[in-house]
Amino acid sequence: MAVELRDILHQRVIDRCWTLFQDGHYPDAAHRAMEEVQKALRDAALAPDGLYGRRLINWALGQGKRVRLVVPLGEELQEHARTLFQGAFAYYRNYAAHEGDAITEHICARVMVLASELLDLVAASSRPFEGLETIDQLVDKGLFESREGFAQFLRFMSGQQILEDTVDGFFEGLYMAGWNDPQMEIVHDLGLIVWGTQDIIPSSPEEALYGDLPAYISHAELTPAGVRALELVERSASRCARDETGQRAEADDT
């Protein structure tokens, strides 16, 4: 069975590069494909905006014991993934960005396929939760307005319920409370919230026949990492409050 090029490309590559490719702008299409990888890597790793290329890859995929984005398929492949990204950036991204004259239609197609593979790898990776540093990164990225805002969202999510597959009510409540989809996605990606499912068992034959009960209910709860995150914010806030109280007392004494 023949496979069409577009069918195996990542959607971000299609959105940003396909028109350029069709119009014959092969160096530009190849460059933009690799730029999409860089943007995805930065967003997934919560990296500072000023990091690019090798520095960004080392920040995200780790150098030594520091890993902010864990690739799938096993810990022993982490270093190989870092090498893969570094090679792709050094060979294709840098050449496409600064020269690119020799990038033909076929080379461009291969670069877009490679970029799609790297984008899929980024999407399949996970972020380990590291404590207040990670929370502060979320605040710096604008995903939450403050540490306390982050904690409020965890409290909101904990105990949320979805009847069977009816998610409209949950999302309506999410938006009405002032929260959004990226916030929900990030706490799942960090492993702070998990959804459990509970079957609903009628208490009597009559309730089974006429009770119109849902078959099951899904409910959100904090993972151990989520509990730890909430405790970290609360302890930090308490410590700051004590420090401010002490400073005011010292000022009054003087």
Secondary structure as UniProt FT lines:
FT   HELIX           5..8
FT   HELIX           11..22
FT   TURN            23..24
FT   HELIX           26..45
FT   TURN            49..50
FT   HELIX           53..61
FT   TURN            64..65
FT   HELIX           75..77
FT   HELIX           78..88
FT   HELIX           89..93
FT   HELIX           94..98
FT   TURN            101..102
FT   HELIX           105..124
FT   HELIX           132..140
FT   TURN            141..142
FT   HELIX           147..157
FT   TURN            158..159
FT   STRAND          161..163
FT   TURN            164..165
FT   HELIX           168..176
FT   TURN            177..178
FT   HELIX           181..189
FT   TURN            190..191
FT   STRAND          193..199
FT   HELIX           205..210
FT   STRAND          216..222
FT   HELIX           224..253
//
